[in-house]
């Protein structure tokens, strides 16, 4: 009986083999269906991937709409440039869509860093912009905009006063940067009520108010002012010379000591202050500096501490520069 069962099993195996051979046998391809991944132009199966090493698939990319380029997340707190050639993780599309490129791209740029971003005092928050040294000419930035894609905040660059004077209402004019000049665009309000360009005397303002970024302390030295404006007999006034030698640059003299002569007192209150310094030196070849302090006049911060996209847009709404952090 067991021998008969064995022959039955062999017969079944031979029958199955005969059927397989009749249906094509070893020439019939193995048909295995794999789940398909989405691919541009149709579906893409794993079977196809194994059949051809030239096939590839990729996940969708999310472009940031600045022309035909992308902005990438930075590798440091300084942010990353948003123009062609950027690499890295791509950010979501800009709120409001794409912008066309400004003719000032490459001529005017930001330093890709927000100082004091998110500060409770917006006067401590600023970004620097620069006109290239090889720019074909001056650039009027009044009416340009700074925009945050993270929050939707935006501010227009206002007019300013090239040489402000204290104690009067200063006339406003467009802010024009010559090649190689800079502007600090500060979110808060101006301590002197106006945007201004640095000059040889500007450090006197910081004797009473705080500025961020700080003002240069390059006022003429009190001793050099004494020699220039006291008069020919200054050398005879030893007490005045001794007192002036104790003063530092950009120190405003409001109340001169009674221990010095009347002529010395008059000199101190006339020349050792901002307005007096401007009157004496505004025609000097080195009077004007190369940096503006521009105030947006905000009462709260403009920028987030992180996850931000900063854009500089010209007066026609075209993109000049952008970066992210």
C-alpha positions, 0 to 999 in steps of 0.5 A: 500500500505505501508503495502505491501511494508513492506512485500516486504522488509521483504521478501528480508531480509529473502532471503538474510539471507537464501542465507548467511546461505546456503553458510556457515553462521556463520561457514565461516571465515572472509577473510580480506587481509592486506598489507604484510611487508617483513620478512625473509623467506617470506611475513608477513601480518597483518592478520597473526600478529593478528592471532598469538601473537608469530609472529614478524617483524623487520627492517633490521640492518646495521652491521659494519664489524669488525669481528662478532661485531658492532660499535655503535654511542657513547653517548659522545665525547669519542666514543664507543668501536667496539667489541662484546657487543656494543649496540646502533645505528649501523653504515654503513659497513666499507669502504673496507669490514671486517677485521679479528681480530688481535692477539693483540686485548685486548693486545694493545688498543686505549683510544677511544678519539682523542685529538684536532680532526680536528685541523688546526695544526695537531701537536695538534691532537693525540690518545693514545695507550697502551700495557696492563700491563699483556701483555706477552711481548713487542710489536713492533708497527712500520709498524702498521696503523691508518685508518679513515673510514670516509675519507679514510685517513691512516698513517703508524706508523714510526720508532723513536729514543729511546734517541734522541740527539740534534745537530746530525742526530739520528739513527731510530729504531723500536718503541717497547712498553713494557707492561704498556707503552704508545704512543701518536700518533700525526698527525703532524711533530716532533718539533725535527725531530724524534719520541722519548721516554720520559726520565728524561731529555726530558723536556729541549726540551720544553724550545725552542719548543712547544709539544702537549701533553706537555713534563714532566718537571722532569729534575734533579733540578739545585741545585742537579746537582750543588752538583753532578757535580760542584766538591768538592769545590762547597760549597765555591762558594756562588755566584754560589749556589745563582744563581743556586737556581734561576733556575727552572727544565729543564731551558737551560743555554746558556749564563751564567752570568759573575758575577759567577766564571769560574768554575760555568759558565763551570758547567752551560753550560755543565750540564744544557741542554738536551745533558749534562743531558743525558750524566750525567744520561742515566745510571740511573735506572729511566732515561727512561720514559714509554711513546713514542711521535710518529709523523705521519708527516702530514701537515693536520689533520688526523681525522674529528671533528665528525662522524668518525671511527678510526681503529688501524691495525697491520702490517698484516692488521688485526684489533687491535682496533676501535672506533667511535665518 
